[in-house]
Amino acid sequence: MNVIEVENLVKAYTDLALEVVAVDHVNLTVKKGEFTAIVGPSGSGKTTLLNMIGGLDKPTSGTIRVNNKDITQLNSKELINFRLHNIGFIFQSYNLIPVLTAKENVSFIMEMQGENRKTVDERVSEILTAVGLGDRMNSRPNQLSGGQQQRVAVARAMASRPQFIIADEPTANLDSKTTEKLLDLMEELNEKENITFLFSTHDQRVVNKARRIVVLEDGKVVEDNENIKQ
Amino acid sequence: MKEIIKIAWKNVWRNKKRSVTVVVAVILGISAGIFACGVMQGWVEQRIDAVIYIENGRIKLYNPDFLNNEEINNVIPNKEAVEHFLNKETVIKAFSERVKLMAMATTSRGSTSLMLQGINIDDEKKVSKLYTCLLQGTYFEEETSRPVLISDKTAEQLRIKNYVLTTEILDSLENTASIPNTVIASLRSIENIRFESENKMKKEISSLLDRKDVSKYGFDVLKMSEQYRLRSKIVFTFTDKQGELVNQIYKVCGVYKTANIMYDQSNAFVLKSDLSTIAGLNEGEIHETGIILRENANEENVQSAIKKAFPELSVLTWKELSPDASLVSEYMSIYLFIFVGIILFALAFGIINTMLMAILERTKELGMLMAIGMNRKRVFSMIMLETVFLTMAGAVAGMLAGWLLIQVTGMTGLNFSSFVDGFEAMGWAAIVYPTIDLFFFFGITVLVIVTGVLSSIIPARKALSLNPVEAIRMNN
C-alpha cells in the first residue's frame, strides 16, 4: 500500500532574477512501513522535497498524494491540521520545548490532537519507555544529553502513530555511538509499529541502515535502490 | 486549551530575570498609579464632604433676589409653609435656617469684611460639621454675651491670633512633636514672649536654631505656638433692616479652621437670635435654609419637589453652589481612568518589547510548533496568554501593593502641610486620607487585562508571520 505518491514534482525559486529549480520533476512512491533515506550532496533538493511532502512548503507544480489525498490542493489551515494528524517530524537540532519535561514534550502533540488524558498518559509512558527514557520522563531538555533529546524528539514524532515520519538530518548533531543507538531504535520502532520513515541525510551510517536509498542530484532522482537489506 | 495555558505560563518564566524586571516595572507602575488615584479620590471626597457638610448642605433655599443682591430685606418668603413642607418630607434629614448679613469686622488692630451668619446652634449642628473644626474655644457653649465664632484666617486678619511658646507648650514639645531637648533648650529664651505675627515668630525661631533644625522642627514649633485671644471684642458694622448702619460688639468664643481658606476668611458665625434682633429682622425672617438629606436620597428629585411646591424660591443643590467640586466629582472617574490609562499605555510598550524579544529568541521553536501542527489560533492564544500572564503577574501584585498603601495612608493621612497655603487657598485639605472604591478596582482589572491582550497583538502577529520552514532553519 502506497503512503506517499509524488508525481512530477517541481519546486522553482527566483533568486536575483535567476530561476533556480530545487526539485525537478521528481516521481516517488513510498510504501507503508518503508525505511527510506534520501541522500545527495548539499543543495541537491533533499530538504525541499521533504518539506513539500511534509506539507510545509508548496510545490510549483506536480502532485503529492498521502493515502490518496492530494495535499497540494489543501489550504494552509487544512495543511496544519493534516500535519498534526498525519506526520511526525524529527529535526536536526531536536527542537524540544525547553520549559517542558520529556513527558510534556511528547504529550503536547497528542493533547493538541484532542486525545483524552488516559490515552495520552499511557502512550507517552509506552513510547518513552520504548526509546529508553522511561526513567527520565520528568527531566527537562537541558537535563538530557543530545542523544537523549533526539530520542525524546523521536518519541514525540511517533507518539500519535502518524502515517509517516519525516526526519531531516536527524543524526547530524550526534556522535557515532549515539547515532548508532538512535538508528537502531528508529529501525526497531519502524518494525514494531510499522511506521513509515523518510530521512534526508548525508550520514553514511544512516544510509547503511536504510532499506531504500533515493539519490537526488540537482533536484532530480538519479538513483532509487529498493529492498537493499532484503 | 489546557496545554496552551500550561506552556504559556511556563514560557513567562523562561527568562526569569527579564520577566521579573517587567513584573517589577508593572508592580511599581500600577501601585504608584493606584496610590496616586487613591490620593486624588481622597482629596475629592474630602472636598465634597466639606462642600456638603460644612459649606453648603445638600440643598440650599434662597429668595432669588438675595443671590443677586445680598440685601437684608431679601428674606425667604412664606417661610412657615416652607418649614412645614421640609418637616413633612421624609427624605430630608435636617435643615437649618440662617440669617446672613455682609459686615465689616473691626478690632483695634485690624479689620476685614465677611458674611456674618446668624445660626440656631442645635439646628446647625444637625446640618453642618463646622463644630468639629474648632482650633480653640467652644462652639457657643460658653455663657457669653453675643458670642462669635471666627476662623483662623479672620483671627489673623484681625490680629487676634498671636504666637507664644508658653512654659507648658515648651515642656510638652518633646512628647508631642518629638523635638530634641537641645532644640527646646534653645527655644527657652523666648519662653512666654508673645509675637503678634507669624513672620516675627519665624524670624525669632530662625535666629535661635540652626538652619537644619529650623527646616526640621520650625513648622511644628510655629503651629504649637499659635494662640488666639479668646473673648476678644470685635465690632461688626452692618446695615439693619431700616437701612441704618449698626455697630455691635461680639466676643470671640471659638476659632475654627476648615480646609478652605476662601470659606474661612469670608464667614463668621453668631447666634441667630442676637443678629436678628440687632438687624431689626422679625422672628421668622431668614435669608437661607441649608438642607441635609437622608442616605441614598436623590437631591435632584428633592430639588424638583421643593421647586414645584415653592416656585418663588431659588432651590440650589451643592453642585450648583460649588460647580468646581461638582465638576471634579462628576469627571473624577474619567480623570482617574485616563491617569491609569497613561500608565498602562507606557507599560504596554515595555511589555510589547519584552514579548517581541521573547519571540525573536524562540523563532526556531515557534517554527517547529507550527510545523508539527500548532494552528494559528493556538499560536496566537499562546502568545496572548503569555503577555496577559506577564502583565497580570505584575498587575495583581501592583494592585495589592497600591491597595495596602491606600489602606495604611487612609488611616494615618498624608500630610502636605508644607504646601498648606497653596492647597487650602483652592479649598483642598492639606492632610489627605487616600481612598479608593471597588468599582475603580474592578475597572483597573479590566483595563490591565485589556492592556495585556492589546499588547499581545503585535508580538502574536509577529509570531504568526513566521514561515515554519525558514524559522526552523534559523540558528538561534
Chai-1 contact restraints between the chains, C-beta under 6 A:
chainA,res_idxA,chainB,res_idxB,connection_type,confidence,min_distance_angstrom,max_distance_angstrom,comment,restraint_id
A,N51,B,V469,contact,1.0,0.0,6.0,A-B,restraint_1
A,L56,B,A371,contact,1.0,0.0,6.0,A-B,restraint_2
A,L56,B,P468,contact,1.0,0.0,6.0,A-B,restraint_3
A,L56,B,V469,contact,1.0,0.0,6.0,A-B,restraint_4
A,D57,B,V469,contact,1.0,0.0,6.0,A-B,restraint_5
A,I80,B,G373,contact,1.0,0.0,6.0,A-B,restraint_6
A,I80,B,N375,contact,1.0,0.0,6.0,A-B,restraint_7
A,R83,B,G373,contact,1.0,0.0,6.0,A-B,restraint_8
A,L84,B,G373,contact,1.0,0.0,6.0,A-B,restraint_9
A,F89,B,A371,contact,1.0,0.0,6.0,A-B,restraint_10
A,F89,B,I372,contact,1.0,0.0,6.0,A-B,restraint_11
A,N95,B,M368,contact,1.0,0.0,6.0,A-B,restraint_12
A,V99,B,K10,contact,1.0,0.0,6.0,A-B,restraint_13
A,V99,B,N11,contact,1.0,0.0,6.0,A-B,restraint_14
A,V99,B,R14,contact,1.0,0.0,6.0,A-B,restraint_15
A,F108,B,E3,contact,1.0,0.0,6.0,A-B,restraint_16
A,I109,B,I372,contact,1.0,0.0,6.0,A-B,restraint_17
A,E111,B,E3,contact,1.0,0.0,6.0,A-B,restraint_18
